[in-house]
Amino acid sequence: QVQLVESGGGLVQAGGSLRLSCAASGRTFNNYAMGWFRQAPGKEREFVAAISWSSSTYYTDSVKGRFTISRDNAKNTVYLQMNSLKPEDTAVYYCAARLTFYSGSYYRTRDEYDYWGQGTQVTVSS
């Protein structure tokens, strides 16, 4: 079992930056691929970014060049650095984890993840 706790959300003006953190506990973090998803009001939860346990990364097109996912295995934490934020980035952001034996594997759909955090609200004002 893995417990995930997100932090770092808040209110920011368009063009600003935020860094989200997701702290994991309960199992060996190194063997988990991690992902960030977001859900805006009235919309489906959508994929944002993913990172393998060897730090290969993948992003949805709308955040490429603006968001960066990273991980610190010593701290059992994954981060999402969000720059040049836009009002359409407003959503609840969720961290997710999946146990994998493949160092380079990352995952892009909700069904592929086993554990989820409670979410953190990000609001970008125009």
C-alpha positions as CSV (number, residue, x, y, z in Angstrom):
1,Q,0.0,0.0,0.0
2,V,1.2,3.5,-0.9
3,Q,-0.2,6.7,0.6
4,L,0.2,9.9,-1.5
5,V,-0.2,13.4,-0.2
6,E,-0.1,16.4,-2.5
7,S,0.7,20.0,-1.6
8,G,1.7,23.3,-3.2
9,G,-1.5,24.3,-4.8
10,G,-3.0,27.8,-4.6
11,L,-4.1,30.9,-6.4
12,V,-1.8,32.5,-8.9
13,Q,-2.1,35.0,-11.7
14,A,-1.8,34.0,-15.3
15,G,1.9,33.8,-16.3
16,G,2.9,32.8,-12.8
17,S,4.4,29.6,-11.4
18,L,3.6,27.0,-8.8
19,R,5.4,23.8,-7.7
20,L,3.3,20.9,-6.6
21,S,4.8,18.2,-4.4
22,C,3.5,14.6,-3.8
23,A,5.0,12.8,-0.8
24,A,4.7,9.0,-0.9
25,S,4.9,6.7,2.1
26,G,4.3,3.0,2.8
27,R,6.4,1.2,0.2
28,T,9.7,1.5,-1.7
29,F,9.2,4.6,-3.8
30,N,11.9,3.7,-6.2
31,N,9.8,1.0,-7.9
32,Y,6.8,3.2,-8.6
33,A,6.1,5.1,-11.8
34,M,4.4,8.3,-10.9
35,G,1.9,10.6,-12.7
36,W,0.0,13.8,-12.3
37,F,-3.5,14.2,-13.5
38,R,-6.0,17.1,-13.2
39,Q,-9.7,17.6,-13.1
40,A,-11.5,20.8,-13.9
41,P,-15.1,21.4,-12.8
42,G,-17.5,19.4,-15.0
43,K,-14.7,17.7,-16.9
44,E,-13.1,14.3,-16.9
45,R,-9.8,13.7,-15.0
46,E,-7.1,14.1,-17.6
47,F,-3.4,13.1,-17.8
48,V,-0.8,15.8,-17.3
49,A,2.6,14.3,-16.9
50,A,4.3,11.0,-16.0
51,I,7.7,9.9,-14.8
52,S,9.3,6.4,-14.7
53,W,11.4,5.3,-11.7
54,S,14.4,5.9,-13.9
55,S,13.1,9.5,-14.6
56,S,12.0,9.1,-18.2
57,T,9.2,11.6,-18.6
58,Y,6.1,12.2,-20.8
59,Y,3.7,15.2,-21.0
60,T,0.4,16.0,-22.5
61,D,0.7,18.4,-25.4
62,S,-0.9,21.3,-23.7
63,V,1.7,21.5,-20.9
64,K,4.9,20.7,-22.9
65,G,7.5,23.4,-22.5
66,R,5.7,24.8,-19.4
67,F,5.5,22.0,-16.9
68,T,8.3,19.8,-15.6
69,I,7.8,16.6,-13.7
70,S,10.7,15.3,-11.5
71,R,11.3,13.0,-8.6
72,D,13.6,12.7,-5.6
73,N,13.7,9.1,-4.6
74,A,15.7,9.8,-1.5
75,K,12.8,12.0,-0.3
76,N,10.0,9.8,-1.7
77,T,8.6,12.8,-3.5
78,V,7.6,13.7,-7.0
79,Y,7.2,17.3,-8.2
80,L,5.4,19.2,-10.8
81,Q,6.9,22.5,-11.6
82,M,4.3,24.6,-13.5
83,N,5.4,27.8,-15.3
84,S,3.6,30.2,-17.5
85,L,0.3,29.2,-16.0
86,K,-2.9,29.8,-17.9
87,P,-6.5,30.1,-16.7
88,E,-7.2,26.8,-18.4
89,D,-4.8,25.1,-16.1
90,T,-7.2,25.7,-13.3
91,A,-8.1,22.3,-11.8
92,V,-7.7,19.9,-8.9
93,Y,-4.3,18.2,-9.4
94,Y,-3.9,14.6,-8.4
95,C,-0.8,12.5,-7.9
96,A,-0.9,8.8,-8.8
97,A,1.5,5.8,-8.4
98,R,1.9,2.4,-10.0
99,L,4.2,-0.4,-9.0
100,T,6.4,-1.5,-12.0
101,F,9.4,-3.6,-12.6
102,Y,10.4,-1.8,-15.7
103,S,12.7,1.2,-15.0
104,G,11.8,3.1,-18.1
105,S,8.0,2.6,-18.1
106,Y,5.5,5.4,-17.5
107,Y,1.8,5.4,-17.8
108,R,-0.7,7.8,-19.3
109,T,-4.2,6.6,-18.4
110,R,-6.1,6.6,-15.1
111,D,-6.7,2.9,-15.2
112,E,-3.0,2.1,-15.2
113,Y,-2.5,3.7,-11.7
114,D,-3.1,1.9,-8.5
115,Y,-2.9,4.7,-5.9
116,W,-4.1,8.2,-5.8
117,G,-3.7,11.3,-3.6
118,Q,-6.5,13.5,-2.4
119,G,-5.7,16.3,-4.8
120,T,-4.6,19.9,-4.5
121,Q,-6.5,22.9,-6.0
122,V,-4.7,25.1,-8.5
123,T,-6.5,28.3,-9.5
124,V,-5.1,30.6,-12.2
125,S,-6.7,34.0,-12.5
126,S,-6.7,36.0,-15.7
